[in-house]
Amino acid sequence: MKHITILVLQGEPELSSTVGPFKIFNWVNGRMAEKRKRPIFDVHLVGIGDATDLCDGAFYIKPDTAINKIKKTDLVIIPALNGNVTEVLKKNTAFIPWITEQYKSGAEVASLCTGAFLLAATGLVDGKRCATHWFAADAFRKAYPKVKLVDEKIIVDEDGVYSSGGAYSFLNLILYLVEKFAGREIAISVSKMFEIEFSRECQSFFAIFDGQKDHEDKAIKLVQQFIEHNFRERMSVEQLAKMFALSRRNLERRFKRATSNTIVEYTHRVKVEAAKKSLETGREQVNEIMYKVGYNDSKTFRDVFKKYTGFSPIEYKNKFCRSGAFTQ
């Protein structure tokens, strides 16, 4: 039987990503009981305090034991964090050495959504790939530059450490773990009962790009604003540098440091976000939208769009436009 430890975090953990894994793993045990088979999972809610209040006391989670009483576990699950990440991490520092020790003793570790911040604080993903919510990607990169963030992924599995994309995509990781530990047949049952899609790999098409403005470089903020207001026009890095009285090298260095994007990447992302909005709400043809956002070559537009969304423009239109299926 696989011992599973679901952490009950202090502060304001995400209720769904704490309760969700608990329900699914226990549902699997119930399914096994119906087949007169032994349970597969031994599931525990484990904390460092007596209880955690959520939503101003509307809910609370009571751990069934404390981490100092768990000497050995097989899988540690870190739910998503809410609120000020720095403050939440301070309240949960006692978990960090315990998680590290369990991993060194053979346990696997799975972070759900923004639980990746607590996972990264252990150092276990330094130099490794890790996923988190696309909304938190910039803050994560700044906080943990040694981690190879893959913010487009739903599931990352590397050296016994798992991480998931944002929000309810944690269910895809739990389904992945059920299949790994209990087999495909049981995982299919879970998929059907909880209506979780198999094989979801990308969260890029959910991402909303509104520019990384959480920095103090005023000159770069002006460059960002100019790009966002003039993305339909052709502009070179040299022109931008001259316009804002900066050397090209200085502009590129400061822009990348402030936004985590090159100028070209940032411009593409602004264009793609504008195209997404047109595809979601308008009746224009793909080629019309392509020209409107500043592309002249359909292959380039399609390749760039797919790079940042995981879909071709037509696939994106079919998925999100309320007018229904669309063909070019």
Summary of the structure (lengths in Angstrom):
residues: 328
radius of gyration: 22.6
end to end distance: 53.2
largest distance: 75.1
contacts: 1049
relative contact order: 0.09
helix: 51%
strand: 13%
